[in-house]
């Protein structure tokens, strides 16, 4: 029972971690809570269903299932990343010099817009993700792990490792860190900060899209309002680990997933959605820099 | 003469790129045909707007200059009150029930928006969970009324005190945070209140809500008719306008504005920042409590559904649409956002879509709101 809950929590937590990375990267660079990030995740979930449905209609799924899945993943990432890029360009870029609260309010606007955009074009009823793998799985220590759960945990792990390596060692990754440290200084040494910001949004949206696709496969159901609560939870995860801190977001995501599934099992499942908010409030009040974060002096 | 064709071709290129990009993004959601249509419409629209823009923009600057000059000669905020009051008094005599109903709703939202304006507009603390206080006010009133049998005039003060206390108690720890962190914590508070109301079946009756709340009475007369209730709400709206307006001009109000403009400078000048922020949040919660009581007494039934995050966003939109920190602006913002959805009933599906896009556009082109921005800066 406990082990089962741990596996469920780990699955959920990997997904939160993937979304949280997008929050944390954007916050690290722009000090903006990208409220619309949860909606990109929701778009990813919808795009996965739509694209897979299209590929099935064309006949590719019957021809080769892995190829169809890979193509779905690729197209979902491309489309979601384009959405993320566009959102930044339209709603945040003109507000670079504005007071700090303007971009946050603008982000809320984007979030409302995207939710209703999907509701109008796709309808307000649940969308069903076709069951591909079924409930196949294996049993470890008398605990059942479905293939899908294993896949979510493994894929998230690989992606996070890749991202970590990318930010550590590539030229673009270094530029991203430089922009996060000091944007005007980075611009002075010849980094195109606007491009780096766009790249950050593209990567973050891509990660959220992967999360969305995996969750819609996991639960089998998608609705246009899933982005809001997933977004808040992922943001909580990012704050939990220390916002702006990339390993912190991974750690926070997994921790939150575990807390949620253990809390639902042992305390009360009715208040499941409230746990994230309670943790968010407590952590912000007690240790706003997060578990792995460092203190930042306020600039005058 | 080569400049004109080049300008034209660049516009052509730009509008085709933008509309092509949007059409591609739209493609998976609605299919090829709708996408092509979007491309055509957007292409023509952007082309026309760009061309019209080159003609309009110099005239816009002229219009802005004229408005600026007019603004200087118009009376101060408080004299607008009369302009608002006279037609408002007459509404029940000329309008149908449906319009009075909308007007009552508008009045409740005006009180809410004025309360939020104290927190966001004057003090500069973004609150994304203001609906929590509204909910606490409404639920306290409903519970006092249905469980203890208290009437309107005895239940309301108690409910308002409870709400103000809740605002104060929550603000004590929360005010250690600033800016968007504070906003997120208030959002979390709002959600926790809603989730609790939804799940605490034995006390709040859960998602089924509380019904059969009794109608308010006044010196023995039951204010059960719509126009009587309208005057009750109008009375509270006027009280809110006068009281908030006077507080804004007092020492406290000036301290709030100083904190908003520059907290460090204000503290250096001896403004105790935490204390004045606590005042602001509790004062805002006070008005939300009153609005909550009015709402519960009007609807005679409340459920957690009325107190979602979207409601918080809607109230915030009223404040920023009219103009942060301006009482007149906030009233206009509330009235617009209550009436607009009623007019746009035909295209109800697109209402929220337009609201979202509207918020973004407002932030980009007119962050100070339609009427805002003058109250403070004119006071050096």
Interface residues (C-beta under 8 A of the other chain):
Chain A: X32 X33 X46 X47 X50 X51 X54 X79 X82 X83 X86 X90 X91 X94 X95 X98 X99 X100 X101 X102 X103 X104 X105 X106 X108 X109 X110 X111 X112 X113 X114 X115 X116 X117 X118 X119 X120 X121 X122 X228 X232 X235 X239 X270 X271 X273 X274 X277 X278 X280 X281 X284 X285 X288 X300
Chain B: X21 X24 X25 X26 X28 X29 X30 X124 X126 X128 X173 X174 X176 X177 X179 X180 X181 X183 X184 X185 X187 X188 X189 X191 X192 X195 X196 X199 X264 X309 X310 X313 X316 X320 X349 X350 X352 X353 X355 X356 X357 X358 X359 X360 X362 X363 X364 X367
